[in-house]
Amino acid sequence: MEQTRRRHHVDVVAAALVDDLSQPTRILAGRRRDRPPGQGWELPGGKLEPGETMHGALHRELAEELGVTVALGAQLAGPLPDGRWRLSRRHVMGVWFARVTSGEPAALEAHDELRWLRRHELRDVVWLPGDYPIVDALSAVLRDAP
């Protein structure tokens, strides 16, 4: 009898942390501590813990990683049927727009540097490979600052 292996994916959430939910002009990126210098930029977020909702995990991750509370906006629609993005064979990520409501973003855990990027600066950093399609979608949403 042939055994079938169930394919499991790892649920990940991230925030497109912006300056304004209705007319964003910049987004926050974090550089992962565990990557070579200058590489490994990503949107803040992380993996869901057992029993967590995606929104709950995102609020927890942003508090742990950046020391902020946020208001969540719309989901950045990805190409998968549920609106998420495939990062790798195993990792699937939901991305939501968010705006800081309390605290000042700080590199507390996973990141050693944070940067606010405008649309024309999005390619000034080396993103994690799976994030490039998301960055392209964000580029279409960000407005040029007046």
N, C-alpha and C positions, 0 to 999 in steps of 0.2 A: 504494500500500500504506500502510495506516494504521500509524503507529508507536504502540506502547504504552509508556507510561512506567511503570517499576517504582516503586512507592511504598516508600520506605525510611523507617524510623523511627530515631530516635536513642535508644539505650539509656541510661537514667539509673538510678542507685541512690541510696538515701537511708537514713539510720538514724533510727529512732525511738529516740533515745538516752535511756534511762530510768534511774531510780535502782535499780530491782529488776526482774529479768526475770519473776519469777513474780507479783508484786503491785505493778505500777508505780503511783506516785502523782504523778510529775512527769516532764516531757519537756524536752529541750533544743532550743531554737529559735535560729536565727542570723539576723541582719539583714544582707542583702546590701549590700556597699559601694556597688554601682553603682545603687542605687535612691534615690528621693527620701527625705528624712528621715521616719522613722516608718513607712515602707512597706517591702515586700519581705522579709518574714520567711519562713523556710523551714526544712525539716529539713536537717541537714548531709548532704552527699553530692556526687555529680557524675556526669559522663559516663564510660562505659567507654572504655578505650583498646583499640586493636586487639589481639586475642589474650587479653584479660583475661576472667576469669570475673566474674560479678556480685559474689560474695563477695570476690574479690581486689581488685576495683575499690573496693568499699566500705571495706575495710581501708586501702587506699592513700589514698583521699580523706579519711578521718578522721584519718590520720596527718598528711597535708599541711595540712588545713584547721584542725584542732583540736589537733594534737600529742598524740594519744592512741592507745592500742591498746585494742581492745574484744573482748568475747566476744559473738558473734552468737546471737540467739535465733530465734524463729519469724518467718516472713514475715507481714506484715500483709496479709491477703488482700484483693486488689482485685477489681473487677468484670470485668476481662478474663479470657479463658479460662486464661491462664497465671498468674493471680493478681496481675498488675501493674495499675498505674493509668495512665490516659491524662492527661497534663498539658496537651497541646496537640495540634494535628493531627500533629505530627512526633515529639513526645517521649513516651516510655513509661517509667514508673518502677516499679522494684521497691523495696519498703520492708521493712526488717527491724528488729526490735527489737534493741537492743544495749545493753550495759552496759560502762562504762569499767573496764578492768583495770589500766591503767598510764597515768599522766599526769593532768594537770588540764586540762579543756577550756579553750582560749584561742582568741580570734579572730585567727588567723594570716594567712589569705589572703583568702578570699572575703567574710568578714563583718567588720563593724565593732562588732558588739555581740552578746553571747550572753545568753540568759535561760532559766532553769529555770522552766517553767510548770506549774501544777497544773490540774486539769480545769476549774475555774471561771475560770481565767485565760487559757484558750486563745483566746478572742475579744478579749483585751486588746491584741493586736497585729494589724497588717494583713498577712496572709499573701499570698504570691503567688497569683494567681487559681486556678491548677490545683491548689493544695494544700488548698483548702477541703474537698473530699470526704474527703481523707485525715485532716484535722484532726477532722472529724465522726466518722470511724471510731475515731480515737484517743481521743476523748472518751468513747466507749462502753467502752473498755478501761481507762482510767485509774481508779484507785480514789481515793476521798477519803482524805486522810491522817487518822490517828487523832488 
